[in-house]
Structure formats: C-alpha cells, structure tokens
Amino acid sequence: MKNIARLIAFLFLAATLSLSALAADDSQPKIEVPKIDAGLGACYANFKVTDGNGKPIYDAKIHTLIRTGLFGIKKTDLQIGTNSNGLAKITGLPDYTKRAVNFEISKDGKTKVVPFEPGMNCHPVVDVELK
C-alpha cells in the first residue's frame, strides 16, 4: 500500500512539473531580428529604430553603399528593413575603410544618416530616432 501511495505522489509531482514547464513555453514567441551579410569583414552593426515617442518603427529601411577595391570599383549595396521591434543587424562589414561608410535610415519621408567608422567601433549599437 505504501508503494502505491508513493507511486501516486511521484506521478502527481511529475505531472505538475510537466504542466508548469509547458506553461512557461507558451510565452510570447521570440521575434527574429532580420540580418544581412555584406561578406567584407568581421564587423557588424545592430540597429534600433524608434519614433519620436520611443515606439519601435516596423520596416524602416536601412541602406548603405560600401565601395572597396582600387578606385572604389567594387560596390556592395545593402538594404534591410526592421522587424516589429524596430531591430535589424548588418554583419560582415569591413574592418577597415578608406572611404566613408554611411547608413541611411528612412521611413515615411523621414531620413537620418549615421556614419560607420570601424576603426573607432567595429560593433556599434545604433539607436536611431526618426522624428
């Protein structure tokens, strides 16, 4: 009789732990951050785009043109949009540039230009407020 009581108690405890684990997994799904790879180096930039009230902006366009090679003949043109949290990431940015690299962030006619200087910060977190 004691063995049956222990078995029931063990099954009840296992069921309770399983249900609590399932409830924790039902939280909001994680929203993936859109990424694009330039394939030019090991640097990257993380972007967070918000409006004047601090709310994230969905599908704000982040554009850059990176010129490399002799006389800037090779061009890498990149564009990505932000997710619903206003986040985006550009990877594979060059470790060194002779020419200026700028990110142009725009949405609904509002534009902001942010410079990228890998010598100063190879992994910037760029917070942009579009007003």
Stockholm file with secondary structure:
# STOCKHOLM 1.0

chainA/1-131         MKNIARLIAFLFLAATLSLSALAADDSQPKIEVPKIDAGLGACYANFKVTDGNGKPIYDAKIHTLIRTGLFGIKKTDLQIGTNSNGLAKITGLPDYTKRAVNFEISKDGKTKVVPFEPGMNCHPVVDVELK
#=GR chainA/1-131 SS CHHHHHHHHHHHHHHHHHHHHHHHHTSCCCCCCCEEECCSCSEEEEEEEECTTSCBCTTCEEEEEEEESGGGCEEEEEEEECCTTSEEEEEEECSCCSSCEEEEEEETTEEEEEEECTTTCSSCEEEEECC
#=GC SS_cons         CHHHHHHHHHHHHHHHHHHHHHHHHTSCCCCCCCEEECCSCSEEEEEEEECTTSCBCTTCEEEEEEEESGGGCEEEEEEEECCTTSEEEEEEECSCCSSCEEEEEEETTEEEEEEECTTTCSSCEEEEECC
//
